Amino acid sequence: MISDENIAEAMATGRRKANNVVNFRNEQLLKRSRAIAEAPGVRRAPGIAEVKAETVRELGPEAREVLVAEGDSWFDYPFHDVLRLLEDHHGYEVESVAHKGDRIEEMAYADGQLEEFTRLIEKLLRRGTMPRAILLSGGGNDLAGKEFGMLLNHAASAIAGINDSIMAGVIDERVQLAYITIISKITEVCLQRTGNVLPIIIHGYDYSVPDGRGFLGGWWYLPGPWLEPGFREKDFSALQGRIEIAKTLMDHFNEMLQRVAALPDFHHVQYIDLRGTLSVAIDDYKDDWANELHPTADGFEKITNHFNDIIESLP
C-alpha cells in the first residue's frame, strides 16, 4: 500500500509537472503576442457576419455551460461517447484533449495531454469563458489489454481467480499514484491560469462482460478484445465466472477512486460510481455493452445521465 509520503510526493510531482508545462506555455504565449503585434490588422472572412446571422438560429442556443475533458475512449469513442452526449443530449459545450487508448500513467507522467489541456484553458479564458468543471477518465487501459492475464491466477490453481497481490500493486499503487499525480497537475494548471480550483469529476467504470467482442468485430484502431485473451490464457471458459472475476477487479478499482476523491487536498474532486448502471445479465447485456469495454449508444446515454446529475449538483 502507498504511504502518506508516497501520496505527498505524487502531489508534488503533479505540481512540478504542471509548473513545467505552464512555464513552457508562458514562453509560447510571449511568442504569440509578438506575432500578433507584428502582423497586419485583424482580418475577417468575407461575409462572416451575414453567415452567422442566417445560421445561428439553426445551430441552437448557446451552451448552458462549458466543460473541459481529459481522458480515454469513454470520452473519445467513434459515433458516441460521454462527451458527445453531454453536448447533444444535455446542452453543454465540451472542449477535450481525450484520446482513445491512453493510459492514466501516460496522462500523469507525460506532458502531451496536459500541454493541450493548458492550451484549451487559455483559449477559453481569451473568449471570456470559465469552465464549469474538469472531467477526467482513465485507468481502463492500465488494466485491460495484452497484460491483463498477469492479474489472474490459473483456473486450475489452488488460488484461482484474481491475484490479490498483483491487483493491489497495479491499482492501489501504480494507478492510484498516477491519479493523484494527474489530479494535482490539473488542479495546479487551473489555479495558475484561472486563479480558482475548479471542480474535477472522476469516474469508475461499470461491470463489463468479457465475452471476446472487440470494436466492430475486432478491427480498426480500437480492435479488442481486451479481456477474453487473458481469461482464455488462464483457462477460464465459463462466461459467468469471467463476469464475477471482472466484477471483483472493477470493485477494487472503484474503491481506489473513492479513496483518492476523499483525500483532504482533493475537496474539489467528485467521484461518480457507475456500477450497476449497465446490465451484465447473460440474456440482455448486449443491449448495454457494444463490446468488452465500451457501452452501446443506449448504454453510453445511461452513463452520461450520471455525469449530468453530478454536474448539475455542483455548487
N, C-alpha and C positions, 0 to 999 in steps of 0.2 A: 504493500500500500504506500501511496505517496505521503510524505510528511508535510507539516506546515512550512518547513524550509523549502521543500520542492515547489509548493504552491506559490510561495513568495517569489522564488526565482523565476517561475513561469510567468508570473505577472510582470516582473521586472524585465524579462526577455521581451514580452509583448510591448511594453512601453518603449524599450530601447529600439526595437524594430520599427515601431511607429514613428519615433523621432527621426530615424534614418530616412524613412520614406518622406516625412514632412519636410525635412531639410532638402532632400532631392527635389521635391515639388516646389519648394521656395525658389530654388535656383532656376527651375524651368519657368516659373511664373514671372521672374525678372526678365528672362529672355522673351517671353510672350509680350510683356508690357513694352519692351523696347521695339519688338517687331510691329506692334500696333501703332506705336508713336511714330515710327519711321515710314509706315505705309501710307498710301494715298487715302483720301477720305473714305468713310464707310459707304459701301455701295449696296444697294438693294436690287434683287432680281426684278426685272421689269414686270409690272402688273401684279406684284405680290399682294398689295392691298386689295385689289379687285378680287383676286382668287380667294383670299381669306373671307371677304365679305360674302361671297357666293357659297362657300362651302362650310363655314363654321357651324351653322345650324345642323347640317347633316352629320357633322362629326360629333355632335352631342355637347353637353355641358362640360365645363372644366372638371377635373378630377376632384373628388371630395378631399383627398389628402395624398401626399407623395411619400412613398416608401423607398428604401434602398436595400438591395439584397446582395448577399454573397453566399455562394454555396455550390451544390452538386446538382445531379439530374432531377431531383424533385423540384428544383427551381429552373431547370433548363432541359426540358424534355420535348421531343417532337410532337407537334399537334396540340398538346395540352399539358399544363403543369400548374403548380400552385400560383405562380406569378401571373400567368395569363388569366387565370380565373379570378384572381383578386382584381385585375383590371376590368375584365369583361363582365363579370357577374356581380362585383361589389363596388365598382366605381372608383378604385384607386388608380393612381399612376405609379408604376414601379420602374425605378432605374436599377439595373442589375449588372453585376460582374460575375454572376454564377456561371459555372462551366461544368457540363456533364463529365463524370469520370474523376473529378478532382477529389483527392483525399483531404481529410481535415488536417493531417500533418503538413501537406503541401500548402494549404491555406495559412497555417500557423507559422511555418518556418521559411517559406519562400515569400518574396515580396511582390510577386506579379499581381495577384488579385488585390492586394492592399494598395498598390500604387494606382490601379484602375479605380478602386473604391474611393481613394482620396480625390482623384480627378472628378468623379461624379459629385462628390460633396461640394467641391469648388464650383462646378458648373451650376449646381442648384443654387448655391449662395449668390452667384453672379446674377441669376434670374430672380433673386429675392425670395427664394423658397427654402423653408426649413423642413427637412424630412420629419415625418411624424414618428417613424421608428425604423430600426435596422432589423432585417430578417436574416437569420443565419441558419444554413442547413449543411450538415456534414457528418461523416462518420461511417456511413454505409459502405463506402468503397474501401475503408480501412479494415473492414471485417469480411466482406464478400470477395469473390474472385478466386484466382488460382491458388491462393494460400489459405483458403477457408478450411480445407481439410486438416490443417495444423491445429485447429481448435477442437478437433474431435478425437476421442479415443475409439479404437476399432469396435465394431458391433460385437465381436467375439471376445472382447476384453472383459476382465472381471470388473472394470470400471468404465463400461461402455457409455458413450454419450459425450457431452461437453467435458473437456479437460478444464477443470476449475482453475488450475494454476495458470494455464496459458491464457484463458479468458480474462482472469484478473490482471495479468501482465499487459494484455493488449488494451482492455477497456479501462481499467482502474488506474493504470499508469500512463501508457502511451497516448491513448485517445483523450483521457481526461486532462493531462497536461497540455496537449495540443489545444483543447477547447479553452482552457484557462488563458493560454497564450494569445489565441486569436481574439477572444473577447477583450482582453487587455489592449491589444493592438487597436481594435475598432474603437474602443472607449477613448483611448488617448487621441486618436485622429479626430474624432468628433469633438472632444474637448478643446483641442488646439484650433480646429477650424471654426467651430460654431460657438465656443465658449460655454457649451452645455454638455451634460452627459445625457445622451439620447437613449430612449428605451431600446433594448436589444431583445429580440424574440428568438428563442431556440426551440427545437422540437426533436422528439424521438420519432422513430419510425413505428408503424403498426406491425402486427404479427403477419409474417409472409408465409407463402406456401411453396416449399422447394420442390416444384413438380418438373423442373427441367425446361421450362419455357423461357426463351430469351426474347429479345426485342424483334418483333415481326418474324418469329421463327428462327432467330439467331443470326442476323446479318447486319450489315452497315456498321456504324461506329458505336453502337450500343449492343453488342452481339448477345452476350449471355449464352447459356445460363451461368449464374454466378454462385449458386449453392449446390445444385444437384451433383456436379462432378466430385465435390468433396464428400458428399454423402455416399456416392457410389464407390469412391475410392476406399472408404472405411466400411463398406458392405451394409449400409443402411438402405434397405429397399422399400420398406413399407412407408407410404406417404404420410399416414397419420403419425407414425413415430418421428419422421422428419419434422413435421409441424410442431410437435411437442418440444423437440430439441431447439428448433429455431425460436420458439416462444421463450424458452429459458434464456437464450442469448439476448433476445430483444428486451426482456425484463431487466436483465443486468445492465444493458446499455442505457435504458431509460432511468434506472435508479442512479446511475452515474451522473446523468444530466441534471437530475433533481438536486444532487449534492452540489454540482457546480453552480446552479442558479441560486442556491441557498448560501453561498459564500458571502460573508459580510461586505466585502468590497463590491459585490455584484448585486446591489439592491435594485439596480435598473434593469436586471435581466429577468425576463419572463420565460418560463418553460411551458410548452404545450404537450400534454400527454395525449397521444393519438391512438393509444392501444384500444382495441375493441371497436374502432370506427368501421373497419372493413371486415368482411366475412372471411373465415378460414374453414367454413363448413364444406365438406367434400362435394356436396350437391350444388352449391351455388357460389363458391369463391371466385370463379372466373367472371362473375358479374362485376366484382370489385377489383380484381387483380389482372392486369394485362399480361404480366409475366412475373418472375420470381421477386423482383424488386420494385416494380412500378405499378401503380394503380391504373385502372381503366379511366376513361373520361368521367364516368359517373363516380368512380372511386376517388379521383382527384377532387371532384366537386365536394364530396363529403369531407375530405381532409381540409379543403380550403375554407369551408364553413367554420371550422375550429379556429383557423387563423383570423378570420374576420371577427369572430367573437372576442378573441383576445385583444385585437387592435382596438375594437370599439370600447373595450373596458379600460383602456389605458387612461390614466388621469390627465 
